[in-house]
Amino acid sequence: MKNYQTVRRARRLRKTMSKPEVLLWQHLRGDPNGLRFRRQHEIDRFVLDFYCPKAKLAIEVDGTAHDMGDQPRFDERRDEVLGATGIETVRIPAIAVLRDAAAVADRILRYAIAKSQ
C-alpha cells in the first residue's frame, strides 16, 4: 500500500532536484545499458534520490546537509531498513558529481550491471 504523503513529497522533490542530482540524472535517464533508473523514487516512507529496481540499488547524492544534526543517524537507519529488504544503498558525495558527473554515472552503471547479473 502506498503512503500518499511520501508520494506527494517525491513529486515535489522531482521538481526541486539539486544541481548534482540534475547532472547525474542526465546520465542515468533513458535506460542506459538496459538498466532503468527512477529519480526521487518512494519506497515505504523513504524517498530515494535514484533507484535501479533490476539491481536493487539505491543511489543517494549526499551534500553537506547529510553531515548535520540528526541526518547521519537518519541516513544510517534508512540504509538498515532498505538493506533488510535487499536494497543496497550507495552514497555519492555531491562534490564528486559536480566535478565529473559522467565518471560518477559510469561507476554507478558498472556497479549496477554487476549487481543485476
C-alpha positions as CSV (number, residue, x, y, z in Angstrom):
1,M,0.0,0.0,0.0
2,K,1.3,3.4,-1.0
3,N,2.0,6.1,1.6
4,Y,0.4,9.1,-0.3
5,Q,2.3,11.6,1.9
6,T,5.6,10.1,0.7
7,V,4.3,10.1,-2.9
8,R,3.5,13.8,-2.7
9,R,6.9,14.5,-1.2
10,A,8.6,12.5,-4.0
11,R,6.7,14.5,-6.7
12,R,7.7,17.8,-5.0
13,L,11.4,16.7,-4.9
14,R,11.4,15.8,-8.6
15,K,10.6,19.4,-9.3
16,T,13.3,20.8,-7.0
17,M,16.2,18.5,-7.6
18,S,19.6,19.7,-6.5
19,K,22.2,20.6,-9.2
20,P,24.2,17.4,-8.6
21,E,21.0,15.3,-8.8
22,V,20.1,17.0,-12.1
23,L,23.6,16.4,-13.5
24,L,23.6,12.8,-12.5
25,W,20.0,12.3,-13.9
26,Q,21.2,13.5,-17.3
27,H,23.4,10.4,-17.4
28,L,21.1,7.8,-15.8
29,R,17.9,8.6,-17.6
30,G,16.8,6.7,-20.7
31,D,17.6,3.2,-19.6
32,P,21.4,3.2,-20.1
33,N,22.8,-0.3,-20.7
34,G,19.3,-1.7,-20.4
35,L,19.0,-0.5,-16.7
36,R,16.1,1.6,-15.7
37,F,16.7,4.3,-13.0
38,R,14.0,6.1,-11.3
39,R,14.5,9.5,-9.7
40,Q,13.1,10.6,-6.4
41,H,11.5,7.2,-6.0
42,E,9.4,6.3,-3.0
43,I,9.9,3.1,-1.1
44,D,8.0,2.7,2.2
45,R,8.3,6.1,3.9
46,F,11.5,7.0,2.2
47,V,12.3,8.9,-1.0
48,L,15.4,7.7,-2.7
49,D,17.4,10.1,-4.9
50,F,17.8,7.4,-7.6
51,Y,16.7,3.7,-7.7
52,C,17.6,0.9,-10.0
53,P,15.0,-1.9,-9.5
54,K,16.8,-4.6,-11.5
55,A,20.0,-4.2,-9.4
56,K,18.0,-3.4,-6.2
57,L,20.3,-0.4,-5.8
58,A,19.6,3.0,-4.2
59,I,21.8,5.9,-5.1
60,E,22.0,8.8,-2.7
61,V,23.7,12.1,-3.6
62,D,25.0,13.4,-0.2
63,G,25.6,17.1,0.2
64,T,26.8,18.9,3.4
65,A,23.3,18.6,4.9
66,H,23.8,14.8,5.3
67,D,26.6,15.6,7.9
68,M,24.5,17.8,10.1
69,G,22.2,17.3,13.1
70,D,20.2,14.1,13.1
71,Q,20.7,13.4,9.4
72,P,23.6,11.0,9.7
73,R,21.6,8.8,12.2
74,F,18.5,9.0,9.9
75,D,20.6,8.0,6.9
76,E,22.1,5.1,8.8
77,R,18.7,3.8,9.9
78,R,17.2,4.2,6.4
79,D,20.1,2.2,4.9
80,E,19.4,-0.5,7.5
81,V,15.7,-0.6,6.7
82,L,16.4,-0.7,3.0
83,G,19.1,-3.3,3.4
84,A,16.7,-5.6,5.3
85,T,14.5,-5.6,2.1
86,G,17.6,-6.4,-0.1
87,I,18.2,-2.9,-1.4
88,E,21.8,-1.7,-1.2
89,T,22.5,2.0,-0.8
90,V,25.4,3.6,-2.4
91,R,26.3,7.1,-1.2
92,I,27.9,9.5,-3.6
93,P,29.3,12.9,-2.4
94,A,27.6,15.8,-4.2
95,I,31.1,17.3,-4.9
96,A,32.1,14.2,-6.8
97,V,29.1,14.6,-9.1
98,L,29.8,18.3,-9.6
99,R,33.4,17.6,-10.5
100,D,32.7,14.8,-13.0
101,A,29.1,13.6,-13.3
102,A,29.9,11.4,-16.3
103,A,32.6,9.5,-14.4
104,V,30.3,9.0,-11.4
105,A,27.5,7.8,-13.6
106,D,29.8,5.3,-15.3
107,R,30.9,3.9,-12.0
108,I,27.2,3.6,-10.9
109,L,26.3,1.8,-14.2
110,R,29.2,-0.6,-14.0
111,Y,28.3,-1.5,-10.4
112,A,24.5,-1.8,-11.2
113,I,25.3,-4.1,-14.2
114,A,27.5,-6.3,-12.0
115,K,24.8,-6.5,-9.3
116,S,22.0,-7.3,-11.7
117,Q,23.7,-10.3,-13.3
